[in-house]
Amino acid sequence: MASPHSGPAVDRLDAKRPALTHLMYALAAHNGTARLVNAESRVQDWTGQFGTGDPHRVDDTLPSFGPEQVR
């Protein structure tokens, strides 16, 4: 039988179990522009090295994103 207290120990984030991140290289082939896009609500240390700032729209060069705001 599993202990009701086993979740937090298993879900702890550390070097062996890092947090999930979101970083995407987006290429708009129709105009040759590219961007690194991050959709994390809170930028993590690893992804932050590739760009930070406030969320903003990128559909001026990447129309498939529509009104979604990313970093």
PyMOL commands that set and color helices and strands:
alter all, ss='L'
color gray80, all
select helices_A, chain A and resi 6-11+45-48+63-65
alter helices_A, ss='H'
color red, helices_A
select strands_A, chain A and resi 24-28+33-37+56-57+69-70
alter strands_A, ss='S'
color yellow, strands_A
deselect
rebuild
show_as cartoon
